[in-house]
Amino acid sequence: MKALQYHTVGAAPEVVTVPDPEPGPGQVLLKVTAAGVCHSDIAVMSWPAEGFPYPLPLTLGHEGVGTVAALGAGVRGLKEGDAVAVYGPWGCGTCAKCAEGKENYCLRAAELGIHPPGLGAPGSMAEYQLVDDPRHLVPIDGLDPVATVPLTDAGLTPYHAIKRSLPKLLPGSTAVVIGAGGLGHVAIQLLRAMTSARVIALDVSEEKLLLAREVGAHETVLSDARAAARVRELTGGIGAEAVFDFVGAEPTVKTAGAVAAVEGEVSIVGIGGGALPVGFGHLPFEVSVNAPYWGSRGELIEVLALARSGAVSVHTETFTLDEAPLAYERLHAGKINGRAVILPNG
């Protein structure tokens, strides 16, 4: 089968031919219908050779949707042809966090060498994908695969971050979304569907700010040195009760802290390497700062239910598997508006 693999540290990913996988006991083989392209992959491919955590070559893709092609011995509850989404943050399945469905916070994954697909384990950017356990598959129940696949990360991750901030997002409150790209433009829709908060979106791209307005942002602000002051003006000097930074770079986390209201909450979701100092005098009184990661299996089911109701959709641009390296080039250059999706069998 064809697969997009990262072969050499510092080199571009390439489309190669690899053996077709076969499911062992308890495993499920998917024929991949759609795979999402994420900035996290670019971050992985920018890491230095020293200390690189994953074995190479690595088949990329941690957002996957497919149909069941074959079942390993002992698998129940699925049949060939079922259309499913892959829950990405795999865990041990037995620790206290996994028992809650929070495999994104598995307490033993590192110890046991368990990695998500595309982030250590073979991912979805291939004609077929091997899934370690049927519990990591969620039926999509008639949803379009292209529209659904980004929701497994670009939907689930902001949903998890927003859900934990719901007590802050009461009528009259303000939510700030920094970065209106793949995750951010979904976050805006989730905020509009789940809260009555006023939503202010920040980005460096006028094109992405236009998308932010199209999907429901009440206000948009160019993310520059004056952004924090502008948000303060828009909120009458109070600031935002919840701030979601989907970039996570040093300038954006600084802005996030600068626009937070007293007793506000800052969620640093992006992995741009920025850090926000916490301590008396650094932030307004009682501001809390967190760095959430992905979401639970139950939350993925909730996200798909929102999509099924029409409350959230993803702006997508599709590519064939052979065009996947180009998709990463365009994403790195900031030329993808929304989410790029690879069609391995398209």
C-alpha positions as CSV (number, residue, x, y, z in Angstrom):
1,M,0.0,0.0,0.0
2,K,1.0,3.7,-0.3
3,A,1.8,5.7,2.8
4,L,3.1,9.1,3.7
5,Q,6.2,8.6,5.9
6,Y,8.7,10.8,7.7
7,H,11.9,9.0,7.0
8,T,14.8,11.2,7.9
9,V,15.0,14.0,10.6
10,G,14.9,17.3,8.9
11,A,13.8,16.0,5.5
12,A,10.3,16.4,3.9
13,P,7.9,13.5,4.2
14,E,7.6,11.2,1.2
15,V,5.0,8.9,-0.3
16,V,6.4,5.3,-0.2
17,T,5.1,1.8,-0.7
18,V,5.0,-0.5,2.4
19,P,3.5,-3.9,3.1
20,D,-0.3,-4.1,3.7
21,P,-0.9,-4.5,7.5
22,E,-2.8,-7.4,8.8
23,P,-4.8,-7.3,12.1
24,G,-3.7,-9.5,14.9
25,P,-5.8,-10.6,17.9
26,G,-7.9,-7.7,19.2
27,Q,-7.0,-5.3,16.3
28,V,-9.0,-3.7,13.6
29,L,-7.8,-2.9,10.0
30,L,-9.3,0.2,8.4
31,K,-9.5,1.2,4.8
32,V,-8.7,4.9,5.3
33,T,-11.2,7.3,3.7
34,A,-9.8,10.6,5.1
35,A,-6.8,11.7,7.1
36,G,-6.2,15.2,8.6
37,V,-3.1,17.3,8.3
38,C,-2.1,19.1,11.5
39,H,0.5,21.6,12.6
40,S,1.5,19.1,15.3
41,D,3.0,17.0,12.5
42,I,5.1,19.9,11.4
43,A,6.3,20.4,15.0
44,V,7.3,16.8,15.1
45,M,9.2,17.1,11.9
46,S,11.1,20.1,13.2
47,W,12.5,18.3,16.3
48,P,16.3,17.7,16.2
49,A,17.7,14.2,15.7
50,E,19.1,14.2,19.3
51,G,16.4,12.9,21.5
52,F,13.8,12.3,18.7
53,P,11.2,10.2,20.6
54,Y,9.8,8.1,17.8
55,P,11.2,5.3,15.6
56,L,11.6,6.2,12.0
57,P,10.2,5.8,9.4
58,L,6.9,7.1,10.8
59,T,3.6,6.9,8.9
60,L,2.0,10.3,9.6
61,G,-1.6,11.2,10.4
62,H,-3.2,11.4,13.9
63,E,-6.7,12.3,12.5
64,G,-8.3,9.3,10.7
65,V,-11.6,8.1,9.4
66,G,-12.2,4.8,7.6
67,T,-14.3,1.8,7.0
68,V,-13.6,-1.5,8.7
69,A,-11.7,-3.8,6.3
70,A,-10.9,-6.7,8.5
71,L,-11.2,-7.8,12.2
72,G,-8.6,-9.5,14.3
73,A,-9.5,-12.6,16.4
74,G,-11.7,-11.8,19.3
75,V,-13.0,-8.4,18.1
76,R,-16.7,-7.8,18.8
77,G,-19.1,-5.0,18.2
78,L,-17.9,-4.2,14.7
79,K,-18.4,-5.6,11.2
80,E,-16.7,-5.1,7.9
81,G,-17.8,-2.0,6.2
82,D,-18.6,0.0,9.3
83,A,-17.7,3.7,9.0
84,V,-15.7,4.9,12.0
85,A,-13.5,7.7,13.3
86,V,-10.2,6.9,15.2
87,Y,-9.9,8.2,18.7
88,G,-6.2,9.2,18.6
89,P,-4.8,9.5,22.2
90,W,-4.3,5.8,22.9
91,G,-3.7,4.7,26.5
92,C,-3.3,1.6,28.5
93,G,-7.0,1.2,29.0
94,T,-6.7,0.1,32.7
95,C,-5.3,3.0,34.7
96,A,-7.6,5.4,36.6
97,K,-7.6,8.0,33.9
98,C,-8.3,5.5,31.1
99,A,-11.2,4.1,33.3
100,E,-12.8,7.5,33.0
101,G,-12.3,7.5,29.2
102,K,-9.5,10.0,29.5
103,E,-6.9,8.1,27.6
104,N,-5.4,11.5,26.6
105,Y,-4.2,11.6,30.2
106,C,-3.2,7.9,30.5
107,L,-0.9,7.5,33.5
108,R,1.1,4.6,32.0
109,A,1.4,5.4,28.3
110,A,5.0,6.6,28.5
111,E,6.0,3.8,30.7
112,L,4.5,1.2,28.4
113,G,5.7,2.8,25.2
114,I,2.1,3.5,23.9
115,H,1.9,6.2,21.3
116,P,-0.9,7.8,19.3
117,P,-1.2,6.9,15.6
118,G,0.9,9.3,13.5
119,L,2.7,10.3,16.7
120,G,4.8,7.2,17.3
121,A,2.5,4.5,16.0
122,P,1.7,4.1,12.3
123,G,-0.9,6.8,11.3
124,S,-3.8,7.4,9.0
125,M,-1.9,8.8,6.0
126,A,-1.9,5.4,4.2
127,E,-4.4,3.3,2.3
128,Y,-4.9,1.2,5.4
129,Q,-4.4,1.8,9.1
130,L,-4.1,-0.7,11.9
131,V,-6.0,0.2,15.1
132,D,-4.9,-1.4,18.3
133,D,-8.3,-1.9,20.0
134,P,-11.9,-1.5,18.9
135,R,-12.5,0.9,21.9
136,H,-10.5,3.5,19.9
137,L,-13.1,3.6,17.1
138,V,-16.3,5.7,17.2
139,P,-19.1,5.2,14.6
140,I,-19.6,8.3,12.4
141,D,-23.3,7.3,11.7
142,G,-23.7,8.9,8.3
143,L,-21.4,11.9,8.7
144,D,-19.2,12.8,5.7
145,P,-15.7,11.4,6.2
146,V,-13.9,14.6,4.9
147,A,-15.9,16.9,7.2
148,T,-15.6,14.5,10.1
149,V,-11.9,13.6,10.2
150,P,-10.7,17.0,11.5
151,L,-13.1,16.7,14.4
152,T,-11.0,13.9,15.9
153,D,-8.4,16.5,16.9
154,A,-9.3,20.0,15.5
155,G,-12.7,19.5,17.0
156,L,-12.0,17.4,20.0
157,T,-9.1,19.4,21.4
158,P,-10.9,22.8,21.4
159,Y,-14.1,21.1,22.7
160,H,-12.2,19.7,25.7
161,A,-10.7,23.1,26.4
162,I,-14.0,24.9,26.1
163,K,-16.0,22.4,28.1
164,R,-13.7,22.8,31.2
165,S,-14.2,26.6,30.9
166,L,-18.0,26.6,30.7
167,P,-18.5,27.9,34.2
168,K,-16.7,31.1,33.2
169,L,-18.7,31.6,30.0
170,L,-21.9,33.0,31.4
171,P,-24.2,35.6,29.7
172,G,-22.3,38.8,29.4
173,S,-18.9,37.1,29.3
174,T,-16.2,37.3,26.6
175,A,-14.1,34.5,25.1
176,V,-11.0,35.2,23.1
177,V,-9.7,32.8,20.5
178,I,-6.1,33.4,19.4
179,G,-5.4,31.7,16.1
180,A,-8.4,31.2,13.7
181,G,-6.8,28.3,11.8
182,G,-7.6,24.6,11.9
183,L,-8.5,24.4,15.6
184,G,-9.4,28.0,16.1
185,H,-12.2,28.3,13.5
186,V,-13.8,25.2,15.0
187,A,-13.4,26.6,18.5
188,I,-15.4,29.7,17.5
189,Q,-18.3,27.5,16.3
190,L,-18.2,25.5,19.5
191,L,-18.2,28.6,21.7
192,R,-21.3,29.9,19.7
193,A,-23.0,26.5,20.1
194,M,-22.2,25.9,23.7
195,T,-22.2,29.3,25.3
196,S,-23.7,32.8,25.2
197,A,-20.3,34.4,25.4
198,R,-19.2,37.2,23.1
199,V,-16.4,35.7,20.9
200,I,-13.4,37.8,19.8
201,A,-11.0,36.1,17.4
202,L,-7.3,37.1,16.8
203,D,-5.1,36.2,13.9
204,V,-2.2,37.6,11.9
205,S,-4.0,36.7,8.6
206,E,-6.9,38.8,7.2
207,E,-8.0,35.7,5.3
208,K,-8.3,33.8,8.6
209,L,-10.1,36.7,10.3
210,L,-12.6,36.7,7.5
211,L,-13.2,32.9,8.1
212,A,-13.5,33.7,11.8
213,R,-16.3,36.1,11.1
214,E,-18.0,33.7,8.7
215,V,-18.1,31.0,11.3
216,G,-19.5,33.2,14.0
217,A,-16.9,35.5,15.7
218,H,-18.6,38.6,17.0
219,E,-15.4,40.7,16.7
220,T,-12.0,40.1,15.0
221,V,-8.7,41.7,15.8
222,L,-5.4,41.6,14.0
223,S,-2.9,39.8,16.2
224,D,-0.1,42.3,16.6
225,A,1.5,44.4,19.3
226,R,-1.8,46.4,19.7
227,A,-4.1,43.4,20.0
228,A,-4.3,43.2,23.8
229,A,-5.2,46.9,24.0
230,R,-7.8,46.5,21.4
231,V,-9.4,43.5,23.2
232,R,-9.4,45.6,26.4
233,E,-11.2,48.4,24.6
234,L,-13.8,46.0,23.2
235,T,-14.5,44.6,26.7
236,G,-14.6,48.0,28.4
237,G,-11.3,47.4,30.1
238,I,-12.4,44.2,31.8
239,G,-10.8,41.6,29.6
240,A,-11.9,38.1,28.7
241,E,-13.2,35.5,31.1
242,A,-11.7,32.7,29.0
243,V,-8.8,32.9,26.6
244,F,-7.9,30.0,24.2
245,D,-4.5,30.3,22.5
246,F,-4.3,27.9,19.6
247,V,-0.9,29.1,18.6
248,G,1.1,28.9,21.9
249,A,4.0,31.0,20.7
250,E,5.7,33.5,23.0
251,P,4.0,36.5,21.6
252,T,0.5,34.9,21.7
253,V,0.8,33.6,25.2
254,K,1.9,37.1,26.3
255,T,-1.3,38.5,24.6
256,A,-3.4,35.8,26.2
257,G,-2.2,36.8,29.7
258,A,-2.7,40.5,28.9
259,V,-6.3,40.1,27.9
260,A,-7.4,37.8,30.7
261,A,-10.0,39.2,33.2
262,V,-9.8,39.0,36.9
263,E,-10.7,35.4,37.8
264,G,-10.3,34.5,34.2
265,E,-8.9,31.4,32.6
266,V,-6.1,31.0,30.0
267,S,-5.9,27.7,28.0
268,I,-2.7,27.3,26.1
269,V,-3.6,24.8,23.4
270,G,-1.0,25.5,20.7
271,I,2.4,24.0,20.9
272,G,4.4,27.0,19.7
273,G,6.8,26.8,22.7
274,G,5.6,29.9,24.6
275,A,5.2,30.0,28.4
276,L,3.1,32.3,30.5
277,P,4.6,33.3,34.0
278,V,2.2,32.6,36.8
279,G,2.6,34.4,40.2
280,F,1.5,37.3,42.2
281,G,1.7,40.5,40.0
282,H,2.2,38.6,36.7
283,L,-1.5,38.2,35.9
284,P,-4.8,39.7,37.1
285,F,-6.0,38.3,40.4
286,E,-6.9,34.6,40.4
287,V,-6.3,34.0,36.7
288,S,-5.7,30.2,36.1
289,V,-3.5,28.9,33.3
290,N,-3.7,25.4,31.9
291,A,-2.3,23.4,29.0
292,P,-5.0,20.9,27.9
293,Y,-4.2,17.9,25.6
294,W,-6.7,16.4,23.2
295,G,-9.9,15.1,24.9
296,S,-11.6,12.0,26.2
297,R,-13.4,9.2,24.2
298,G,-16.7,10.4,25.5
299,E,-16.0,14.0,24.4
300,L,-15.3,12.7,20.9
301,I,-18.8,11.2,20.8
302,E,-20.2,14.5,22.0
303,V,-18.3,16.4,19.3
304,L,-19.6,14.1,16.6
305,A,-23.1,14.6,17.9
306,L,-22.7,18.4,17.6
307,A,-21.6,17.9,14.0
308,R,-24.6,15.7,13.3
309,S,-26.9,18.4,14.6
310,G,-25.3,21.0,12.2
311,A,-23.8,23.1,15.0
312,V,-20.2,22.7,13.9
313,S,-18.5,22.2,10.5
314,V,-14.9,22.4,9.3
315,H,-13.7,24.4,6.3
316,T,-11.6,21.8,4.4
317,E,-9.3,21.6,1.4
318,T,-8.7,18.1,0.0
319,F,-5.5,16.5,-1.4
320,T,-4.7,13.0,-2.8
321,L,-2.1,10.9,-1.0
322,D,0.5,11.7,-3.7
323,E,-0.2,15.4,-3.0
324,A,0.2,15.1,0.8
325,P,3.8,16.6,0.9
326,L,2.3,19.6,-0.9
327,A,-0.4,19.9,1.7
328,Y,2.3,20.1,4.4
329,E,4.2,22.8,2.5
330,R,1.0,24.8,2.1
331,L,0.2,24.4,5.8
332,H,3.7,25.5,6.9
333,A,3.4,28.5,4.6
334,G,0.1,29.5,6.2
335,K,-1.8,28.9,3.0
336,I,-4.4,26.4,4.3
337,N,-7.6,28.2,5.4
338,G,-9.2,25.7,7.8
339,R,-8.0,22.1,7.6
340,A,-6.2,20.1,4.9
341,V,-7.6,16.6,4.4
342,I,-5.8,13.7,2.6
343,L,-7.9,11.2,0.7
344,P,-5.6,8.1,0.7
345,N,-8.0,6.0,-1.4
346,G,-9.6,8.9,-3.3
